[in-house]
């Protein structure tokens, strides 16, 4: 977390520190980080809720790899009936293969068409 935000030689620096993502000053102390976040649960890592926001108590949580995969700037969202989900979440809810939905999208279908909600 600190390295990718502060070290220009870090592999992921361009996606973090290079675009202005910072670690809050409070977390310079590990004791304060631990007090804010609690111990890391098994198979979880720190995630920023708002992927454009900083690493700070109000914007971070422990998340599994699957949860983190749903919270990236690469995800495509669709809203219907007041419910906004990723296309992957919609596919899961509707019992569709994610790859089928992706193929439909790449063929130029709208989100609703790719999900089989419209002709």
C-alpha positions in Angstrom: 0.0 0.0 0.0 2.7 2.5 1.0 5.1 1.4 -1.7 2.7 1.7 -4.6 1.6 5.1 -3.4 5.0 6.6 -2.6 7.7 4.9 -4.7 7.9 5.8 -8.4 9.9 2.7 -8.9 7.1 0.4 -7.7 5.5 -1.7 -10.4 2.0 -0.3 -9.8 3.0 3.2 -8.9 1.3 4.7 -12.1 -2.1 3.3 -11.0 -1.7 4.6 -7.4 0.7 7.3 -6.4 1.1 8.3 -10.1 -2.5 9.3 -10.2 -2.6 11.0 -6.8 -3.6 8.2 -4.5 -2.1 8.6 -1.0 -2.0 6.9 2.4 -3.4 9.1 5.1 -0.9 10.6 7.6 -2.6 8.8 10.5 -1.5 5.4 9.1 2.2 6.3 9.3 1.7 4.6 12.7 1.0 0.9 12.3 -0.7 0.9 15.7 -3.2 3.5 14.4 -3.7 1.6 11.2 -4.5 -1.5 13.3 -6.8 0.4 15.5 -8.7 1.7 12.5 -8.8 -1.5 10.4 -8.5 -4.3 12.9 -6.5 -7.5 12.2 -6.5 -8.7 8.6 -9.0 -11.6 8.1 -7.7 -14.7 6.5 -7.5 -14.4 2.7 -8.4 -10.7 2.7 -6.4 -7.6 1.8 -7.0 -4.0 2.1 -9.4 -2.4 -0.5 -10.3 1.2 -1.2 -14.1 1.4 -1.5 -13.9 4.4 -3.8 -11.1 3.4 -6.2 -10.3 7.0 -6.9 -10.0 7.8 -3.2 -7.1 7.6 -0.8 -6.1 4.9 1.7 -7.9 6.2 4.8 -10.3 4.8 7.5 -13.5 6.0 5.8 -12.5 4.6 2.4 -10.9 1.2 3.2 -12.1 -2.2 4.3 -10.8 -5.8 4.3 -12.0 -7.6 1.2 -11.6 -11.0 -0.4 -10.1 -11.4 -3.8 -13.6 -11.9 -5.3 -14.9 -8.7 -3.6 -11.9 -6.8 -4.9 -12.5 -8.1 -8.5 -15.9 -6.5 -8.3 -14.5 -3.1 -7.3 -12.1 -2.0 -10.0 -12.2 0.9 -12.4 -12.4 -1.7 -15.3 -15.9 -3.0 -14.3 -18.9 -2.1 -16.4 -22.1 -1.3 -14.5 -25.7 -1.5 -15.4 -28.7 -0.1 -13.6 -32.2 -1.4 -13.8 -35.1 -1.0 -11.4 -33.0 1.2 -9.1 -30.4 -1.6 -8.7 -26.9 -0.8 -9.9 -24.6 -3.8 -10.3 -21.6 -4.9 -12.3 -22.3 -6.9 -15.4 -20.7 -9.9 -13.7 -23.1 -9.6 -10.8 -26.1 -9.2 -13.2 -24.9 -12.3 -15.1 -24.7 -14.3 -11.8 -28.2 -13.1 -10.7 -29.7 -14.0 -14.0 -28.0 -17.3 -14.3 -26.0 -16.4 -17.3 -22.4 -17.2 -18.2 -20.2 -14.1 -17.8 -18.4 -15.1 -21.0 -21.7 -15.1 -22.9 -22.5 -11.6 -21.6 -19.0 -10.4 -22.6 -19.3 -11.8 -26.1 -22.6 -10.1 -26.6 -21.2 -6.8 -25.4 -18.2 -7.1 -27.7 -20.6 -7.7 -30.6 -22.2 -4.3 -29.9 -25.3 -5.3 -27.9 -26.5 -3.0 -25.2 -26.2 -4.0 -21.5 -29.9 -4.9 -21.4 -29.6 -7.0 -24.6 -26.4 -8.7 -23.4 -28.3 -9.7 -20.2 -31.3 -11.0 -22.2 -33.6 -8.3 -20.8 -34.4 -6.8 -24.1 -34.5 -8.2 -27.7 
